[in-house]
Amino acid sequence: MWRRFFIICLFLCFVSPVTARVAISEIMYNPAGEENHFEYIELTGENDSVAGWYFEGIDFIFPNVTIDGIVVIARTAFQAGEQNDLFDRYGINTSFEYKGSLKNTGEVLLLRNKKGDIMDVVVYDDWAEENHSIEKLHLWELSSTLNW
């Protein structure tokens, strides 16, 4: 509990006063079974370039793209065959695939811009039942435990 509080306090103290409107909006960290291939992170943005932005918690760096609406980053974006990738399971298309996996027991995910400024942070525990995602209630507010 104190660890999460400390991380949120650090976020509040050191977050850059930037104007980009990009937020982590949904996380599927515990898909059905032992299949981390169906994990994903959804971001919502308002016509903001995220070129060079990256995550701490998973291995992913954004290419030269602009988020205007919703973007999904998947553990397995495409894999041949049936029921092997994100589209097969959830009907969600994505071109972005990250390396690593999300911890089912909870962790800290940081979204940083290319200068290293923290743009969003999520500290989650095992809040959802298996095969249920967690969603941010108020996109442009801080990612406290009460906002998920």
Secondary structure, 3 states (H helix, E strand, C coil): CHHHHHHHHHHHHHCCCCCCCEEEEEEECCCCCCCHHHCEEEEEEEEEECCCCEEECCECECCCCEEEEEEEEECCCCCCCCCCCHHHHHCCCCCEECECCCCCCEEEEEEECCCCCEEEEEEEECCCCCCCCEECCCCCCCCCHHHC
